[in-house]
């Protein structure tokens, strides 16, 4: 690094200086033009101006290598992506949310720039959350010996978010090749930096992190920005460790076109801010150094003006998104089993426990695809393989590069899975989203992000991730160890949700989840891990397709629709009904909540005329409400009695076993509800 030539006004090739100036003028022209589209009701209803950030944004785009690197720009990074190669036409297509927008065809907010084919990633509006994705893809760069780096760009205020600390902590611990750029304009919308952090520079909050180098620069100065970004990139490549670039900039305009900065900034401050304009400073330097004449710069200005005008005319004629496309790219098509198309088998042999079925299937899939990975809390340390030992023996067989522990940071676990899967479509990731499903809530921000990645990018990117969660009660765990949360998580489009009851289904659904593109939420009823009732014969290659229910018991008088722990209670209750009332109950184990086998449910209800929905989750707003609505809307004429539901009370789950029994459903409650329904 000591021998690296630095950029200076005198020593930089004139053609390079010309291109830098052209890019800066193009960025400023579009920046100034964007609000006009909104005034004319043409679009660009969200615009965060980049004026004042010009130096550092030019530098980010210039050091980015689309062949080897991955860039995660934030919503103010217009000049960054222009410097990286996006055209005026592509910027305006994004601003006007046209179908031809390379970021996602108008599906995401304007000013969220991307070009996935160049590894310029489409990021969220949850500011700063892409730091986790950058760390995740940097992990893949390191593991696969990539020659590039990841670059995450954001404002200084977003560094207050907890997931930013998780990302930088994880990157420094794992020594990942990533640069985190903080563009510090001293405001988070209207919140001054003094209300964000005690340190004058946000990067100083991370100064105690090991394996992390912090660079500081004047982000208003083109040469300082170029030299700092170049040095940071070389540092990361040479030392194989992360870096932060803290760039001091100014925000010349309001935060966005919905903000009025005169309400919270004094005119004297705004005057000084305008005087520090990076574009004007760069133009002045070029002229004073004699590298360009005023006429030469004016010629470039005119070229840019024509370029923007031509792009404007072309984009105005471009197609808008088709309303009919909203159902496209919600989630990729899954892997489709051929040998077991209905998810059943007739194999004979020795039954195994549900926990062993999961363990054996994970190992089989890791052997099947060497690009499969798993991490989470407690998943791999010496002889331990997770809190329940589901991953026992995996690190010993597949090594710490593929099976490893993560920090106790659920957002980091999920967010880096999203990021790592971006590196190559062949990668499959399994994560323990939390040690218990109840602890998954800190990861909700990244979970939501994962559910709409495929739709938001118009099918250009899909996180190929299976999220495992040990779920449910009946273990005396109480709060945070005995709840089931599928009722809340099935409200999100873009995620598959499965919840097996038997060992064979657990194995088959897990195999299909891992082999499929797109995210799957895999609930594991932990009370059944070692329960003999859940044991089953499991073929080595068994597969269960999504959206296929399994008929656990045939009947004629009543349909029980269930999944998870409740399946076994329904089977017990149905036996009791047969014995004590002479009534025949049919038990439908849906197995897959999203997609849902609507046909099997309606077919059974049509056959029996009565429906009892049973699950462990709360009755109020539980997933059974959706099934009840389905039956009422599409099978009402089949019913001889109202649809009934059995589940938990609308309370948390108590720790004392007496309280737990009072909350959770059981065989007696199911029998009582079924007998009442049969008498209706």
TAKA-V867934 format. One line per field, one symbol per residue. burial: I if it has 16 or more other ideal C-beta (glycine too) atoms within 10 Angstrom, else O. A space follows every 50 residues. Layout:
burial: ???
//
This chain:
burial: OOOOOOIOOOOIOOOOIIOIIIIIIIIIIIIOIIIOIIOOOIIIIIIIII IIIIIIIIIIIIIIIOOOIIIIIIIIIIIIIIIIOIOIIIIIIIIIIIOI IIIIIIIIIIIIIIIIOIIIIIIIOOIIIIIIIIIIIIIIIIIOOIOIII IIIIIIIIIIIOIIIIIIIIIIOIIIIIIIIIIIIIIIOOOOIOOIOOOO IIIOIIOOIOOIIIIIIIIIIIIIIIIIIIIIIOIIOOOOIIIIIIIIII IIIIIIIOOOIOOOIOOOOIOOIOOIIIIOIIIOIIOOOOIIOOOOIOOI OOOIOOIIOOIIOOIOOOOOIOOOOOOOIOIIOIIOIOOIOOIOIOOOOO OIIIIIIIIIIIIOIIOOOOIIIIIIIIIIOOOOIIIIOIIIOIIOOIOO OIIIIIOOIIIIIIIIIIIIIIIOOOIIIIIIIIIIIIIIOIIIIIIIII IIIIIIIIOIIIIIIIIIIIIIIIOIIIOIIIIIIIIOIIOIOIIIIIII IIIIIIIIIIIIIIIIIIIIIIIIIIIIIOIOIIIIIIOOOIIIIIIIII OIIOIOIIIIIIIIIIIIIIIIIIOIIOOOOOIOIIIIIIIIIIOIIIOI IIIIIOOIOIIIIIIIIIIOOIIIIIIIOIIOOOIOOIIOOOIIIIIIOO OIIIOOOOOIOOIIIOIOOIIOIIIOIIOO
//
